[in-house]
């Protein structure tokens, strides 16, 4: 369920650029085709290393 107060606080605390980036990210996430990705990874196992370690190369995966 939507928490309108939380959304309002996020809007006040975030820059327009951050809000736009979050919206774009959400749109890309909504378009994610998990079955297609898993099929590609199953057919091309060499892609697994880039799939898992792209974010880890800059240390961001450990911050989450």
C-alpha positions as CSV (number, residue, x, y, z in Angstrom):
1,X,0.0,0.0,0.0
2,X,1.2,3.5,-0.7
3,X,2.4,5.6,2.2
4,X,1.6,9.1,1.0
5,X,3.5,10.8,3.9
6,X,6.6,8.8,3.0
7,X,6.3,9.7,-0.7
8,X,5.9,13.3,0.2
9,X,9.0,13.2,2.5
10,X,11.1,11.6,-0.2
11,X,10.0,14.2,-2.7
12,X,11.0,17.0,-0.3
13,X,14.3,15.3,0.5
14,X,15.3,14.5,-3.1
15,X,16.5,16.6,-6.0
16,X,14.5,16.6,-9.2
17,X,17.4,14.8,-10.9
18,X,17.3,12.0,-8.2
19,X,13.5,11.6,-8.6
20,X,13.8,11.4,-12.4
21,X,16.6,8.8,-12.1
22,X,14.5,6.8,-9.7
23,X,11.6,6.9,-12.1
24,X,13.7,5.8,-15.0
25,X,15.2,3.0,-13.0
26,X,11.7,1.8,-12.0
27,X,10.6,1.9,-15.6
28,X,13.6,-0.2,-16.6
29,X,12.9,-2.6,-13.8
30,X,9.3,-3.0,-14.8
31,X,10.4,-3.9,-18.3
32,X,12.8,-6.6,-17.0
33,X,12.2,-9.9,-18.7
34,X,13.6,-12.4,-16.1
35,X,12.8,-15.5,-18.2
36,X,14.7,-14.1,-21.2
37,X,17.7,-13.1,-19.0
38,X,17.9,-16.6,-17.4
39,X,17.6,-18.2,-20.8
40,X,20.4,-16.1,-22.2
41,X,22.6,-16.9,-19.1
42,X,21.9,-20.6,-19.4
43,X,22.8,-20.6,-23.1
44,X,25.9,-18.4,-22.7
45,X,27.5,-19.3,-19.3
46,X,30.4,-16.9,-19.9
47,X,28.0,-14.0,-19.2
48,X,27.5,-15.0,-15.6
49,X,30.7,-13.4,-14.4
50,X,29.7,-10.0,-15.9
51,X,26.1,-10.4,-14.7
52,X,27.2,-10.9,-11.0
53,X,30.4,-8.8,-10.7
54,X,29.6,-5.6,-12.7
55,X,28.4,-3.8,-9.5
56,X,31.0,-5.5,-7.3
57,X,33.9,-4.1,-9.2
58,X,33.4,-0.7,-7.7
59,X,32.5,-2.0,-4.2
60,X,28.9,-0.9,-4.4
61,X,27.6,-4.4,-3.9
62,X,29.1,-4.5,-0.4
63,X,27.4,-1.3,0.6
64,X,23.9,-2.7,0.1
